[in-house]
Amino acid sequence: MVTASLVLGGIGGLILGVALYATRAGSLFPHRAVFGVLNVIVNTVRPIPFVILLTALQPLARGVGIPGIGTNFGVFVISIASLFAISRIVEQNLLTVRPGVIEAARAAGASRSRILFRLIPREALGPLILGYTFIVVALVDMTAMAGAVAAGGLGDFAIVYGFKQFNPWVTWSAVVVIVIIVQGVQFFGNALARRVLRR
């Protein structure tokens, strides 16, 4: 679930985040109307608690042929939730690129499209890696909560075999596994970001 949601939400969030960055005032392709619409959409969906989103998106999932329960539904909701979270993280990390770098590239004759799709992502790669690392950790948390709708994973395991059977050892085993996964992801993300930032 984490992998599928990261691929779907990660690609969609990257596209939306780049669009937010590019169309904001003073950016490479400023467009007040487009930025305003995208900004409102992101600010509307992003703050919704994931547990509520699981319920709210059931009709939409059924409308596109996905049952309102199970692993596929969990991936569907997590992908949507991560899409809007990632878009904001991408936008904020792209904003860390120094204006002087962009101005120098434009002075050298680089087109706005070349700057947006080649220069800026390369300059913001370190922060982007850290941002995506944060999202992966959040996705692990979401998959655990998705166990409430029988989406499988450690959350479902802890609920069915731990909580419902009054077996705290099973619940705590799931907690330990989640902590180990999160620590591993965080360590790998931090190490990769450090390596990129040193270049």
Protein Blocks (a to p, Z undefined) as FASTA:
>chain_A
ZZmmmmmmmmmmmmmmmmmmmmmghiabdcfklmmmmmmmmmmmmmpcfklmmmmmmmmm
mmnopafedjklmmmmmmmmmmmmmmmmmmmmmmmpcfklmmmmmmnopafklmmmmmmm
mmmmmmmmmmmmmmmmmmmmmmmmmmmnongpjklmmmmmmmmnopaklmmmmmmmmmmm
mmmmmmmmmmmmmmmmmZZ
